[in-house]
Amino acid sequence: LLNTHPPSVVKVTIKARIVTVEGPKGKITKNYKHLPVELKCMKQQTKTRKGNYLCLRMWNAYQKQLSQVGTVCSLIRNMMDGVTRGYRYKMRCVNAHFPINAIIPKDGAHIEVKNFLGGK
């Protein structure tokens, strides 16, 4: 049993193990139907917890199956980070023996890779 608290600017919708996260930077949808995980949005009003929470649960599972619950929880947290802060992807061009040339044109729409297989 894991609980995740979404930020106030994020709207999380769960229907039939399809999780949709909406925020200021967009919308992400992921399908978790291949995992036997119970996903539930719930409101809590206790002394220590107030607000909306996501409950992830797996019944009668061993340790390897329970690791899937932690993976789903971290994936949903990453989805929440993506719609609030966004992501930046960096690509690094690395060669082992033959030099590789990567050329990015001025419009930045694509990358042209030359000398990929060691030819001239």
C-alpha positions in Angstrom: 0.0 0.0 0.0 1.5 3.3 -1.1 0.0 6.8 -1.0 1.0 9.6 -3.2 -0.1 13.2 -2.6 -0.6 15.1 -5.9 0.1 18.9 -6.0 -2.9 21.2 -6.0 -2.4 22.3 -9.6 -2.5 18.7 -10.9 -5.7 16.9 -11.7 -5.4 13.1 -11.7 -8.1 10.9 -13.2 -8.1 7.1 -12.9 -10.5 4.9 -14.9 -9.9 1.1 -15.3 -6.2 1.4 -14.5 -5.7 4.2 -17.1 -4.1 7.1 -15.4 -4.5 10.6 -16.8 -2.6 13.5 -15.3 -3.4 17.1 -16.3 -1.4 20.2 -15.3 -0.3 23.6 -16.5 2.2 22.1 -19.0 -0.1 19.5 -20.6 -1.7 16.1 -20.3 -0.1 12.6 -19.9 -2.0 9.3 -20.1 -0.6 5.9 -19.3 -2.2 2.5 -19.3 -1.4 0.1 -16.4 -3.9 -2.6 -17.4 -1.1 -5.1 -17.7 -0.3 -4.9 -13.9 -2.6 -6.4 -11.2 -2.5 -3.1 -9.2 -5.5 -1.4 -7.5 -5.4 2.3 -8.2 -7.7 4.7 -6.4 -8.1 8.4 -5.9 -9.3 9.2 -2.4 -9.8 12.2 -0.1 -8.5 12.0 3.4 -9.4 14.1 6.4 -7.2 13.0 9.4 -4.9 14.9 11.7 -1.8 14.2 9.7 -3.3 13.9 6.2 -5.6 16.4 4.5 -6.5 16.5 0.8 -6.5 14.2 -2.2 -4.3 11.1 -2.3 -3.6 8.3 -4.7 -3.8 4.8 -3.2 -1.8 2.0 -5.0 -2.4 -1.5 -3.7 -1.6 -5.1 -4.7 -3.3 -8.0 -3.0 -1.6 -11.4 -2.1 1.7 -10.5 -3.8 5.3 -11.6 -3.2 8.2 -9.3 -3.1 8.9 -9.2 -6.8 5.3 -8.3 -7.5 5.3 -5.7 -4.8 8.2 -4.0 -6.5 5.8 -3.2 -9.3 3.7 -1.1 -6.9 6.8 1.1 -6.2 7.5 1.4 -9.9 3.9 2.5 -10.7 4.1 5.0 -7.9 7.3 6.5 -9.1 6.0 6.6 -12.7 2.9 8.5 -11.6 5.1 10.9 -9.6 7.2 11.5 -12.7 4.0 12.2 -14.7 3.1 14.8 -12.1 6.5 16.4 -12.3 6.2 16.4 -16.1 3.0 18.3 -16.2 4.1 20.9 -13.6 7.9 21.4 -14.2 8.4 19.8 -17.6 11.3 17.7 -18.9 14.5 18.5 -20.8 16.1 15.8 -22.8 19.8 15.9 -23.6 21.5 13.7 -26.2 25.2 13.1 -26.3 27.0 11.8 -29.4 29.7 9.3 -28.4 32.0 7.2 -30.6 34.3 4.3 -29.8 36.8 4.1 -32.7 35.6 5.8 -35.8 34.7 9.5 -35.5 31.0 10.4 -35.9 29.9 13.8 -37.2 26.5 15.1 -36.1 25.3 18.2 -37.8 22.2 20.2 -36.6 20.8 22.6 -39.2 19.8 26.2 -38.2 16.1 25.3 -38.0 16.9 22.5 -35.5 14.2 20.2 -36.9 16.5 17.2 -37.4 20.0 15.8 -36.9 22.2 14.7 -39.8 24.7 11.9 -38.8 27.7 11.4 -41.1 30.3 8.7 -41.0 28.1 6.5 -38.8 29.5 3.1 -40.0 33.1 4.2 -40.4 32.8 5.1 -44.1 34.2 8.3 -45.5 
